[in-house]
C-alpha cells in the first residue's frame, strides 16, 4: 500500500508552480476616482481579461490529511502535534511566506519578476502552511471542505455582489 501511494503522488516536474494556466475570466470595467479623475482598470472596451491559476485535482485535502497522518505516525510525532503546537508551527510558516514578499513592494499577480527558484521556495512554504492547516483541522475535528462550503455560503450573504461589487469595505459598513 505504501509503495502505491508514493507512486500516486509522485512529484510531477511538468506541473506548473504558479503560471497563469487556468480559466480566462472576463470582468466588467471598474472605474475609480483619484484626485478628481476617473481611471479605467480595463484596457479594451470596458472588459478586462486575465487567467486564473487552477489547481490539479489530486491530491485532495483528504489525501493530504492522510499522507500527513502517515508521516507523523511513522515518526511517532502525534505526541507533539496537538492543536496549539500545530497552530504555532503554521504561524511560523506563514512568517516564512511573508519573508519571501518582504521588501519587494507590490508584487504582480503570477509573480512575473520572480525566478523559478523563488517560485519553488514559495511553493514549498505555502505547502508547509497547507499541511499544518489540514492537520490542525483534523486535530480539531473540522471537516475543512465542508466548513469552506458553509463559510462561502455565509460570505455570499454578508457580501452580496449587487452591494459590494468593486468595494473593499467590511460587511458591517454596507447599508441595507
Backbone as CSV, one residue per row, in Angstrom:
resi,resn,N_x,N_y,N_z,CA_x,CA_y,CA_z,C_x,C_y,C_z
1,UNK,0.822,-1.193,0.000,0.000,0.000,0.000,0.866,1.256,0.000
2,UNK,1.918,1.291,0.819,2.780,2.470,0.867,3.429,2.777,-0.463
3,UNK,3.886,1.744,-1.177,4.527,1.982,-2.459,3.557,2.571,-3.463
4,UNK,2.307,2.067,-3.457,1.305,2.587,-4.389,1.054,4.073,-4.128
5,UNK,0.923,4.429,-2.862,0.654,5.823,-2.507,1.802,6.711,-2.955
6,UNK,3.028,6.266,-2.783,4.164,7.073,-3.198,4.149,7.280,-4.707
7,UNK,3.788,6.261,-5.454,3.733,6.415,-6.910,2.604,7.345,-7.309
8,UNK,1.459,7.220,-6.634,0.294,8.024,-6.994,0.567,9.524,-6.820
9,UNK,1.317,9.883,-5.802,1.535,11.298,-5.509,2.967,11.726,-5.770
10,UNK,3.593,11.076,-6.705,4.953,11.427,-7.087,4.965,12.845,-7.653
11,UNK,5.995,13.592,-7.301,6.107,14.966,-7.782,6.219,14.979,-9.293
12,UNK,5.384,15.776,-9.916,5.408,15.909,-11.374,6.237,17.122,-11.736
13,UNK,7.253,16.916,-12.547,8.082,18.032,-12.991,7.358,18.920,-13.986
14,UNK,6.303,18.388,-14.617,5.586,19.176,-15.611,4.469,20.016,-15.005
15,UNK,4.215,19.839,-13.702,3.157,20.613,-13.060,3.664,22.020,-12.789
16,UNK,2.979,23.040,-13.303,3.441,24.411,-13.105,3.313,24.827,-11.656
17,UNK,4.225,25.657,-11.201,4.190,26.138,-9.826,3.183,27.262,-9.695
18,UNK,3.271,28.264,-10.559,2.330,29.368,-10.424,2.046,30.122,-11.712
19,UNK,2.301,29.560,-12.871,1.996,30.352,-14.064,0.494,30.485,-14.264
20,UNK,0.126,31.379,-15.131,-1.275,31.580,-15.441,-1.722,30.453,-16.365
21,UNK,-2.343,29.442,-15.798,-2.669,28.254,-16.580,-4.142,27.880,-16.493
22,UNK,-4.961,28.765,-16.039,-6.336,28.377,-15.768,-7.347,29.029,-16.670
23,UNK,-8.525,29.193,-16.108,-9.641,29.704,-16.870,-9.467,31.189,-17.181
24,UNK,-9.974,31.599,-18.315,-9.957,33.013,-18.677,-11.207,33.652,-18.112
25,UNK,-11.034,34.751,-17.422,-12.160,35.465,-16.839,-12.322,36.794,-17.539
26,UNK,-13.549,37.184,-17.723,-13.844,38.498,-18.280,-14.593,39.255,-17.201
27,UNK,-14.063,40.396,-16.834,-14.715,41.192,-15.810,-15.099,42.531,-16.403
28,UNK,-16.182,43.079,-15.891,-16.626,44.377,-16.360,-15.666,45.443,-15.861
29,UNK,-15.635,46.534,-16.583,-14.757,47.640,-16.238,-15.144,48.200,-14.872
30,UNK,-14.148,48.459,-14.064,-14.346,49.122,-12.782,-13.630,50.449,-12.857
31,UNK,-14.315,51.503,-12.481,-13.708,52.823,-12.523,-13.487,53.300,-11.098
32,UNK,-12.400,53.977,-10.900,-12.126,54.562,-9.594,-11.795,56.030,-9.789
33,UNK,-12.046,56.796,-8.757,-11.790,58.228,-8.826,-10.628,58.545,-7.902
34,UNK,-9.612,59.167,-8.450,-8.469,59.604,-7.651,-8.142,61.033,-8.046
35,UNK,-8.101,61.912,-7.083,-7.810,63.331,-7.330,-8.735,63.925,-8.391
36,UNK,-9.979,63.504,-8.363,-10.955,64.069,-9.277,-10.920,63.513,-10.686
37,UNK,-10.070,62.553,-10.973,-10.022,61.984,-12.314,-10.520,60.544,-12.281
38,UNK,-11.182,60.138,-13.341,-11.676,58.772,-13.449,-10.647,57.932,-14.178
39,UNK,-10.374,56.760,-13.619,-9.383,55.869,-14.200,-10.047,54.543,-14.507
40,UNK,-9.753,53.985,-15.642,-10.276,52.689,-16.017,-9.217,51.627,-15.792
41,UNK,-9.602,50.526,-15.134,-8.684,49.410,-14.941,-8.680,48.479,-16.136
42,UNK,-9.516,48.746,-17.121,-9.672,47.831,-18.239,-9.029,48.388,-19.491
43,UNK,-8.225,47.584,-20.161,-7.529,48.098,-21.326,-8.372,48.197,-22.589
44,UNK,-9.371,47.331,-22.772,-10.064,47.283,-24.054,-11.578,47.182,-23.857
45,UNK,-12.323,48.076,-24.427,-13.786,48.017,-24.494,-14.479,47.748,-23.165
46,UNK,-13.935,48.228,-22.072,-14.594,48.066,-20.789,-14.535,46.659,-20.221
47,UNK,-13.765,45.783,-20.822,-13.680,44.416,-20.329,-12.217,44.055,-20.105
48,UNK,-11.935,43.554,-18.919,-10.579,43.144,-18.591,-10.508,41.623,-18.610
49,UNK,-9.504,41.080,-19.275,-9.327,39.631,-19.317,-8.055,39.252,-18.587
50,UNK,-8.147,38.175,-17.831,-6.964,37.604,-17.210,-7.235,36.135,-16.959
51,UNK,-6.167,35.403,-16.754,-6.322,33.974,-16.492,-6.096,33.713,-15.022
52,UNK,-6.924,32.839,-14.469,-6.759,32.410,-13.101,-5.987,31.109,-13.078
53,UNK,-5.131,30.981,-12.121,-4.408,29.732,-11.908,-5.413,28.689,-11.412
54,UNK,-5.340,27.493,-11.923,-6.189,26.416,-11.435,-5.307,25.336,-10.825
55,UNK,-5.875,24.580,-9.898,-5.135,23.523,-9.227,-5.423,22.181,-9.885
56,UNK,-4.510,21.255,-9.697,-4.739,19.890,-10.149,-5.775,19.240,-9.228
57,UNK,-6.429,18.194,-9.700,-7.468,17.525,-8.920,-6.892,16.689,-7.776
58,UNK,-5.662,16.270,-7.906,-5.053,15.436,-6.866,-3.725,16.020,-6.454
59,UNK,-3.379,15.885,-5.215,-4.109,15.206,-4.164,-5.236,16.077,-3.607
60,UNK,-6.266,15.429,-3.080,-7.365,16.133,-2.424,-6.931,16.525,-1.020
61,UNK,-7.735,17.341,-0.345,-7.428,17.666,1.052,-7.419,16.398,1.907
62,UNK,-8.306,15.464,1.612,-8.317,14.198,2.351,-7.040,13.410,2.085
63,UNK,-6.567,13.412,0.864,-5.292,12.749,0.559,-4.151,13.393,1.346
64,UNK,-4.135,14.713,1.396,-3.090,15.429,2.135,-3.186,15.097,3.619
65,UNK,-4.409,15.073,4.161,-4.602,14.719,5.570,-4.052,13.326,5.847
66,UNK,-4.391,12.390,4.980,-3.956,11.003,5.158,-2.428,10.874,5.035
67,UNK,-1.829,11.545,4.047,-0.369,11.490,3.891,0.344,12.073,5.107
68,UNK,-0.158,13.196,5.630,0.464,13.809,6.800,0.265,12.927,8.026
69,UNK,-0.904,12.302,8.166,-1.138,11.389,9.292,-0.157,10.217,9.238
70,UNK,0.053,9.661,8.064,1.030,8.570,7.907,2.432,9.054,8.244
71,UNK,2.780,10.239,7.794,4.099,10.817,8.038,4.345,10.968,9.544
72,UNK,3.373,11.544,10.259,3.554,11.754,11.698,3.503,10.437,12.459
73,UNK,2.640,9.513,12.048,2.571,8.208,12.708,3.898,7.469,12.593
74,UNK,4.493,7.489,11.408,5.762,6.789,11.181,6.888,7.335,12.067
75,UNK,6.776,8.569,12.498,7.825,9.209,13.293,7.437,9.355,14.760
76,UNK,6.262,8.862,15.117,5.752,8.987,16.482,5.728,10.449,16.931
77,UNK,5.231,11.322,16.048,5.186,12.746,16.343,3.809,13.226,16.810
78,UNK,2.815,12.346,16.857,1.491,12.789,17.300,1.525,13.383,18.699
79,UNK,2.443,12.905,19.515,2.563,13.442,20.874,2.897,14.937,20.860
80,UNK,3.499,15.406,19.790,3.866,16.818,19.664,2.868,17.608,18.822
81,UNK,2.073,16.923,18.039,1.174,17.590,17.083,-0.214,17.802,17.683
82,UNK,-0.262,18.602,18.717,-1.515,18.992,19.335,-1.938,20.342,18.750
83,UNK,-3.220,20.693,18.874,-3.710,21.903,18.198,-2.861,23.158,18.417
84,UNK,-2.506,23.448,19.662,-1.728,24.669,19.921,-0.395,24.622,19.189
85,UNK,0.310,23.504,19.263,1.610,23.387,18.603,1.475,23.496,17.090
86,UNK,0.441,22.887,16.537,0.225,22.965,15.088,-0.075,24.392,14.661
87,UNK,-0.884,25.094,15.448,-1.196,26.489,15.143,0.075,27.340,15.155
88,UNK,0.889,27.182,16.179,2.118,27.976,16.261,3.078,27.627,15.131
89,UNK,3.157,26.355,14.768,4.008,25.956,13.641,3.497,26.574,12.343
90,UNK,2.161,26.585,12.166,1.578,27.164,10.956,1.863,28.666,10.894
91,UNK,1.735,29.360,12.013,2.023,30.794,12.047,3.487,31.036,11.691
92,UNK,4.373,30.186,12.167,5.780,30.302,11.810,5.991,30.149,10.314
93,UNK,5.276,29.207,9.713,5.387,29.007,8.263,4.805,30.184,7.494
94,UNK,3.728,30.779,7.996,3.171,31.977,7.356,4.208,33.095,7.413
95,UNK,4.939,33.171,8.512,6.027,34.148,8.613,7.090,33.923,7.547
96,UNK,7.378,32.643,7.258,8.360,32.338,6.220,7.841,32.753,4.838
97,UNK,6.541,32.596,4.611,5.956,33.077,3.353,6.084,34.599,3.292
98,UNK,5.797,35.254,4.408,5.883,36.719,4.452,7.283,37.209,4.120
99,UNK,8.292,36.503,4.603,9.678,36.906,4.325,9.970,36.928,2.826
100,UNK,9.335,36.029,2.092,9.578,35.980,0.652,9.039,37.222,-0.065
101,UNK,8.035,37.857,0.525,7.426,39.053,-0.069,7.974,40.350,0.530
102,UNK,8.642,40.230,1.668,9.120,41.411,2.375,10.100,42.207,1.519
103,UNK,9.939,43.508,1.527,10.798,44.483,0.868,10.711,44.447,-0.660
104,UNK,9.739,43.792,-1.206,9.599,43.737,-2.665,8.638,44.798,-3.197
105,UNK,7.954,45.490,-2.335,6.916,46.397,-2.810,5.743,45.579,-3.318
106,UNK,4.953,46.164,-4.190,3.829,45.424,-4.758,4.351,44.313,-5.662
107,UNK,3.741,43.163,-5.563,4.142,42.010,-6.363,3.003,41.700,-7.328
108,UNK,3.293,41.655,-8.603,2.263,41.418,-9.621,1.743,39.985,-9.543
109,UNK,0.460,39.832,-9.821,-0.156,38.509,-9.869,0.577,37.647,-10.889
110,UNK,0.805,36.405,-10.525,1.549,35.499,-11.397,3.052,35.548,-11.166
111,UNK,3.507,36.512,-10.357,4.917,36.661,-9.989,5.855,36.705,-11.191
112,UNK,5.575,37.562,-12.168,6.375,37.573,-13.394,7.845,37.920,-13.177
113,UNK,8.166,38.631,-12.104,9.556,39.037,-11.865,10.316,38.072,-10.963
114,UNK,9.688,36.966,-10.594,10.332,36.001,-9.706,11.058,34.940,-10.528
115,UNK,12.170,34.444,-9.989,12.896,33.349,-10.638,12.188,32.029,-10.334
116,UNK,12.526,31.001,-11.079,11.956,29.672,-10.802,12.329,29.206,-9.403
117,UNK,13.543,29.507,-8.972,13.982,29.136,-7.630,13.123,29.830,-6.565
118,UNK,12.830,31.104,-6.767,11.981,31.841,-5.821,10.557,31.285,-5.824
119,UNK,10.050,30.938,-6.980,8.707,30.351,-7.078,8.656,29.007,-6.362
120,UNK,9.683,28.193,-6.531,9.732,26.885,-5.878,9.813,27.051,-4.367
121,UNK,10.603,28.012,-3.908,10.694,28.284,-2.474,9.324,28.685,-1.932
122,UNK,8.614,29.544,-2.651,7.263,29.939,-2.253,6.339,28.725,-2.225
123,UNK,6.416,27.876,-3.235,5.561,26.679,-3.283,5.810,25.789,-2.067
124,UNK,7.064,25.647,-1.666,7.384,24.822,-0.502,6.830,25.428,0.780
125,UNK,6.979,26.727,0.937,6.490,27.378,2.158,4.963,27.371,2.218
126,UNK,4.297,27.616,1.092,2.828,27.536,1.069,2.364,26.118,1.363
127,UNK,3.110,25.136,0.880,2.776,23.737,1.172,2.868,23.462,2.661
128,UNK,3.898,23.994,3.320,4.014,23.827,4.770,2.790,24.400,5.479
129,UNK,2.362,25.585,5.056,1.182,26.217,5.661,-0.040,25.324,5.470
130,UNK,-0.245,24.830,4.253,-1.408,23.990,3.976,-1.365,22.695,4.781
131,UNK,-0.214,22.062,4.849,-0.096,20.811,5.603,-0.454,21.036,7.062
132,UNK,0.086,22.092,7.674,-0.247,22.377,9.070,-1.721,22.743,9.221
133,UNK,-2.284,23.486,8.284,-3.701,23.840,8.350,-4.574,22.589,8.306
134,UNK,-4.287,21.688,7.401,-5.076,20.461,7.269,-4.937,19.613,8.530
135,UNK,-3.723,19.505,9.050,-3.553,18.702,10.268,-4.235,19.363,11.460
136,UNK,-4.181,20.684,11.555,-4.877,21.393,12.630,-6.377,21.145,12.536
137,UNK,-6.921,21.222,11.341,-8.349,20.951,11.154,-8.681,19.525,11.587
138,UNK,-7.824,18.571,11.230,-8.051,17.182,11.635,-8.069,17.060,13.157
139,UNK,-7.080,17.641,13.826,-6.975,17.532,15.288,-8.130,18.235,15.993
140,UNK,-8.736,19.202,15.328,-9.886,19.926,15.893,-11.220,19.360,15.403
141,UNK,-11.161,18.246,14.683,-12.368,17.607,14.136,-13.191,18.552,13.259
142,UNK,-12.513,19.308,12.426,-13.178,20.203,11.475,-13.037,19.584,10.084
143,UNK,-14.169,19.287,9.462,-14.167,18.801,8.076,-13.970,20.031,7.198
144,UNK,-12.731,20.289,6.853,-12.364,21.538,6.191,-13.128,21.796,4.890
145,UNK,-13.256,20.826,3.975,-14.024,21.120,2.754,-15.481,21.515,3.046
146,UNK,-16.114,20.850,3.994,-17.490,21.209,4.336,-17.546,22.570,5.027
147,UNK,-16.560,22.863,5.867,-16.505,24.169,6.522,-16.336,25.281,5.487
148,UNK,-15.534,25.024,4.445,-15.349,26.013,3.376,-16.678,26.269,2.664
149,UNK,-17.419,25.211,2.382,-18.723,25.397,1.722,-19.655,26.250,2.573
150,UNK,-19.704,25.969,3.874,-20.554,26.767,4.762,-20.080,28.212,4.820
151,UNK,-18.769,28.410,4.908,-18.221,29.770,5.009,-18.461,30.560,3.725
152,UNK,-18.311,29.908,2.575,-18.574,30.605,1.310,-20.042,31.012,1.203
153,UNK,-20.948,30.151,1.663,-22.379,30.495,1.657,-22.626,31.695,2.570
154,UNK,-22.003,31.705,3.732,-22.138,32.832,4.651,-21.568,34.107,4.041
155,UNK,-20.407,33.997,3.396,-19.802,35.176,2.760,-20.690,35.737,1.658
156,UNK,-21.370,34.855,0.910,-22.292,35.340,-0.125,-23.432,36.147,0.480
157,UNK,-23.889,35.762,1.664,-24.938,36.518,2.346,-24.401,37.847,2.888
158,UNK,-23.207,37.819,3.457,-22.604,39.028,4.024,-22.206,40.029,2.947
159,UNK,-21.748,39.507,1.816,-21.217,40.350,0.749,-21.944,40.098,-0.566
160,UNK,-23.220,40.487,-0.675,-23.923,40.284,-1.946,-23.261,41.097,-3.062
161,UNK,-23.037,40.462,-4.177,-22.333,41.105,-5.293,-22.992,42.423,-5.690
162,UNK,-24.306,42.483,-5.605,-25.012,43.700,-6.000,-24.669,44.895,-5.108
163,UNK,-24.238,44.644,-3.866,-23.907,45.727,-2.949,-22.415,46.006,-2.854
164,UNK,-21.595,45.011,-3.061,-20.180,45.171,-2.745,-19.270,45.209,-3.960
165,UNK,-19.821,45.083,-5.127,-19.016,44.997,-6.345,-17.989,46.125,-6.414
166,UNK,-16.712,45.766,-6.436,-15.647,46.745,-6.580,-15.277,47.486,-5.313
167,UNK,-15.823,47.085,-4.167,-15.537,47.772,-2.910,-14.844,46.817,-1.936
168,UNK,-13.951,47.356,-1.121,-13.236,46.546,-0.132,-13.746,46.790,1.281
169,UNK,-14.901,47.408,1.422,-15.448,47.681,2.749,-15.817,46.378,3.457
170,UNK,-15.811,46.433,4.785,-16.250,45.302,5.590,-17.778,45.247,5.539
171,UNK,-18.325,44.045,5.714,-19.774,43.869,5.580,-20.574,44.746,6.534
172,UNK,-19.996,45.106,7.681,-20.718,45.941,8.641,-20.869,47.390,8.162
173,UNK,-20.129,47.763,7.109,-20.177,49.137,6.603,-21.228,49.336,5.499
174,UNK,-21.858,48.257,5.058,-22.842,48.369,3.978,-24.214,48.660,4.538
175,UNK,-24.939,49.534,3.829,-26.302,49.880,4.252,-27.296,48.959,3.570
176,UNK,-28.370,48.673,4.265,-29.425,47.815,3.721,-30.143,48.443,2.569
